[in-house]
Amino acid sequence: MSTKPAKLPPLDLSKWRKVPTLLIVVGAVVALLGFLVDRDHNQFASSWLVAFMFCLSICLGALFLVLAHHLFDAGWSVPIRRFSGC
């Protein structure tokens, strides 16, 4: 009986290469459509700013965790390393 694990073929993700660009274009079209359809442009701008700041706060929080990990060369961040991009 062999105890060696089966060797898996390399993962091919080339078919997913255009998905982020497609999502950016779709999001921009939907945002433009929402801007043109809605008569209250101040509400649209406020909503866009809140959504932008929400996404920015998540990214900056992850960046802080990565910087703290590298600054202290710590082992305490091992469980969260994959979530923050190390």
Backbone as JSON, one array per atom type, in Angstrom:
{
  "sequence": "MSTKPAKLPPLDLSKWRKVPTLLIVVGAVVALLGFLVDRDHNQFASSWLVAFMFCLSICLGALFLVLAHHLFDAGWSVPIRRFSGC",
  "N": [[0.83, -1.18, 0.0], [0.6, 2.18, -0.88], [1.75, 5.21, 0.54], [2.07, 7.67, -0.48], [0.84, 10.84, -1.47], [-1.55, 11.47, -4.1], [-0.49, 13.01, -7.08], [-1.6, 16.07, -8.18], [-2.82, 17.65, -11.18], [-1.58, 20.81, -12.5], [-3.33, 23.79, -11.59], [-5.49, 25.37, -13.78], [-6.24, 28.54, -14.44], [-6.75, 30.24, -16.52], [-9.07, 30.76, -17.94], [-10.52, 32.41, -16.32], [-9.39, 34.88, -16.37], [-10.37, 37.27, -17.5], [-12.51, 38.03, -15.96], [-12.37, 39.92, -13.69], [-12.02, 42.39, -15.06], [-14.33, 42.47, -16.6], [-16.26, 42.62, -14.56], [-15.64, 45.13, -13.49], [-16.28, 46.81, -15.64], [-19.04, 46.27, -15.92], [-19.93, 47.18, -13.41], [-19.29, 49.92, -13.63], [-20.99, 50.67, -15.73], [-23.5, 50.18, -14.58], [-23.39, 52.0, -12.45], [-23.25, 54.42, -13.87], [-25.7, 54.3, -15.19], [-27.41, 54.39, -12.96], [-26.8, 56.96, -12.1], [-27.76, 58.51, -14.22], [-30.49, 57.86, -14.32], [-31.55, 58.47, -11.79], [-32.88, 61.36, -10.35], [-31.99, 62.87, -8.24], [-29.02, 63.9, -7.8], [-27.33, 64.48, -5.7], [-27.94, 62.6, -3.73], [-27.09, 60.28, -5.03], [-24.32, 60.8, -5.22], [-23.66, 60.89, -2.5], [-24.29, 58.28, -1.7], [-22.49, 56.84, -3.29], [-20.08, 57.74, -2.22], [-20.21, 56.75, 0.41], [-20.2, 53.97, -0.09], [-17.71, 53.75, -1.34], [-15.97, 54.54, 0.74], [-16.5, 52.5, 2.57], [-15.45, 50.2, 1.26], [-12.81, 51.06, 1.03], [-12.07, 51.22, 3.73], [-12.03, 48.53, 4.49], [-9.93, 47.59, 2.89], [-7.78, 49.18, 3.84], [-7.69, 48.31, 6.49], [-6.89, 45.64, 6.16], [-4.39, 46.14, 5.04], [-3.13, 47.37, 7.22], [-2.95, 45.19, 8.98], [-1.19, 43.54, 7.58], [1.09, 45.2, 7.51], [1.63, 45.42, 10.29], [2.21, 42.77, 10.85], [4.59, 42.36, 9.36], [6.2, 44.33, 10.48], [6.61, 43.59, 13.18], [7.5, 41.05, 12.85], [6.01, 38.77, 13.5], [4.53, 35.82, 15.0], [1.97, 35.62, 15.78], [0.16, 36.34, 13.89], [-0.35, 34.34, 12.12], [-2.83, 32.83, 11.77], [-4.44, 34.76, 10.48], [-3.1, 35.46, 8.23], [-3.61, 34.6, 5.58], [-6.0, 35.86, 4.98], [-5.39, 38.55, 4.84], [-3.58, 38.98, 2.82], [-0.83, 38.36, 2.9]],
  "CA": [[0.0, 0.0, 0.0], [1.39, 3.39, -1.01], [1.33, 6.32, 1.41], [2.33, 8.93, -1.17], [-0.39, 11.46, -1.97], [-1.65, 11.54, -5.55], [-0.06, 14.29, -7.61], [-2.67, 16.72, -8.92], [-2.35, 18.48, -12.27], [-1.59, 22.23, -12.14], [-4.62, 24.46, -11.7], [-5.53, 26.28, -14.92], [-7.2, 29.62, -14.21], [-6.69, 31.18, -17.63], [-10.4, 31.14, -18.42], [-11.07, 33.4, -15.4], [-8.53, 36.06, -16.42], [-11.1, 38.47, -17.9], [-13.65, 38.25, -15.07], [-12.31, 41.19, -12.96], [-12.25, 43.5, -15.98], [-15.75, 42.45, -16.94], [-17.01, 43.11, -13.41], [-15.41, 46.57, -13.39], [-17.07, 47.46, -16.7], [-20.46, 46.14, -15.55], [-20.16, 48.09, -12.29], [-19.26, 51.29, -14.13], [-22.21, 50.88, -16.52], [-24.62, 50.25, -13.63], [-23.26, 53.27, -11.73], [-23.62, 55.48, -14.81], [-27.14, 54.18, -15.37], [-28.02, 54.91, -11.74], [-26.61, 58.41, -12.08], [-28.62, 59.13, -15.22], [-31.91, 57.61, -14.03], [-31.93, 59.15, -10.56], [-32.91, 62.82, -10.5], [-31.3, 63.48, -7.11], [-27.6, 63.58, -7.96], [-26.67, 64.57, -4.4], [-28.12, 61.3, -3.08], [-26.2, 59.34, -5.72], [-22.95, 61.09, -4.82], [-23.5, 60.49, -1.1], [-24.29, 56.81, -1.66], [-21.23, 56.38, -3.88], [-19.02, 58.04, -1.28], [-20.31, 55.8, 1.52], [-19.76, 52.67, -0.59], [-16.27, 53.85, -1.57], [-15.29, 54.56, 2.03], [-16.62, 51.18, 3.16], [-14.46, 49.33, 0.62], [-11.48, 51.57, 1.38], [-11.76, 50.88, 5.12], [-11.67, 47.11, 4.52], [-8.58, 47.47, 2.31], [-6.79, 49.77, 4.74], [-7.58, 47.43, 7.65], [-6.05, 44.51, 5.76], [-3.03, 46.66, 4.89], [-2.59, 47.56, 8.56], [-2.58, 43.89, 9.53], [0.03, 43.1, 6.88], [2.21, 46.02, 7.99], [1.95, 45.04, 11.67], [2.85, 41.46, 10.8], [5.97, 42.5, 8.89], [6.94, 45.2, 11.39], [6.98, 42.86, 14.39], [7.93, 39.71, 12.45], [5.29, 38.05, 14.54], [3.9, 34.55, 14.72], [0.57, 35.68, 16.2], [-0.72, 36.66, 12.75], [-0.43, 33.2, 11.21], [-4.21, 32.48, 11.38], [-5.08, 35.76, 9.62], [-2.2, 35.82, 7.14], [-4.21, 34.37, 4.28], [-7.07, 36.79, 4.73], [-4.91, 39.9, 4.63], [-2.78, 39.09, 1.61], [0.61, 38.08, 3.07]],
  "C": [[0.88, 1.24, 0.0], [0.84, 4.5, -0.11], [1.58, 7.67, 0.75], [1.0, 9.52, -1.66], [-0.38, 11.52, -3.5], [-1.27, 12.94, -6.02], [-1.15, 14.86, -8.51], [-2.09, 17.53, -10.08], [-2.39, 19.95, -11.86], [-2.96, 22.86, -12.43], [-4.57, 25.48, -12.83], [-6.64, 27.31, -14.71], [-7.25, 30.61, -15.35], [-8.06, 31.61, -18.12], [-11.05, 32.2, -17.52], [-10.32, 34.73, -15.45], [-9.29, 37.34, -16.72], [-12.25, 38.82, -16.96], [-13.52, 39.57, -14.29], [-12.57, 42.4, -13.85], [-13.72, 43.6, -16.36], [-16.59, 42.99, -15.78], [-16.83, 44.62, -13.22], [-16.25, 47.32, -14.42], [-18.56, 47.41, -16.37], [-20.79, 47.09, -14.41], [-20.18, 49.55, -12.72], [-20.53, 51.61, -14.92], [-23.43, 51.02, -15.59], [-24.57, 51.56, -12.85], [-23.67, 54.44, -12.62], [-25.13, 55.48, -15.06], [-27.89, 54.72, -14.14], [-27.9, 56.42, -11.63], [-27.57, 59.1, -13.04], [-30.11, 58.97, -14.9], [-32.38, 58.4, -12.81], [-31.85, 60.66, -10.76], [-32.14, 63.53, -9.39], [-29.83, 63.08, -7.15], [-26.83, 63.68, -6.64], [-26.78, 63.25, -3.65], [-27.2, 60.25, -3.71], [-24.76, 59.55, -5.28], [-22.69, 60.67, -3.38], [-23.43, 58.97, -0.97], [-22.99, 56.25, -2.21], [-20.08, 56.59, -2.91], [-19.03, 57.08, -0.1], [-19.8, 54.42, 1.1], [-18.24, 52.66, -0.81], [-15.5, 53.81, -0.25], [-15.39, 53.21, 2.74], [-15.57, 50.23, 2.59], [-13.04, 49.76, 0.97], [-11.11, 51.19, 2.81], [-11.39, 49.4, 5.26], [-10.25, 46.92, 3.99], [-7.51, 48.03, 3.23], [-6.62, 48.94, 6.02], [-6.71, 46.22, 7.34], [-4.6, 44.95, 5.6], [-2.38, 46.88, 6.24], [-2.15, 46.23, 9.17], [-1.31, 43.36, 8.87], [1.24, 43.88, 7.37], [2.6, 45.65, 9.42], [2.64, 43.68, 11.7], [4.32, 41.58, 10.4], [6.81, 43.35, 9.85], [7.44, 44.43, 12.61], [7.52, 41.48, 14.1], [7.31, 38.68, 13.39], [4.72, 36.73, 14.05], [2.42, 34.56, 15.07], [-0.37, 35.88, 15.02], [-0.86, 35.5, 11.78], [-1.88, 32.86, 10.84], [-4.87, 33.49, 10.45], [-4.22, 36.11, 8.4], [-2.84, 35.64, 5.77], [-5.32, 35.36, 3.96], [-6.56, 38.18, 4.34], [-3.92, 40.04, 3.48], [-1.3, 38.83, 1.77], [1.02, 36.9, 2.2]]
}
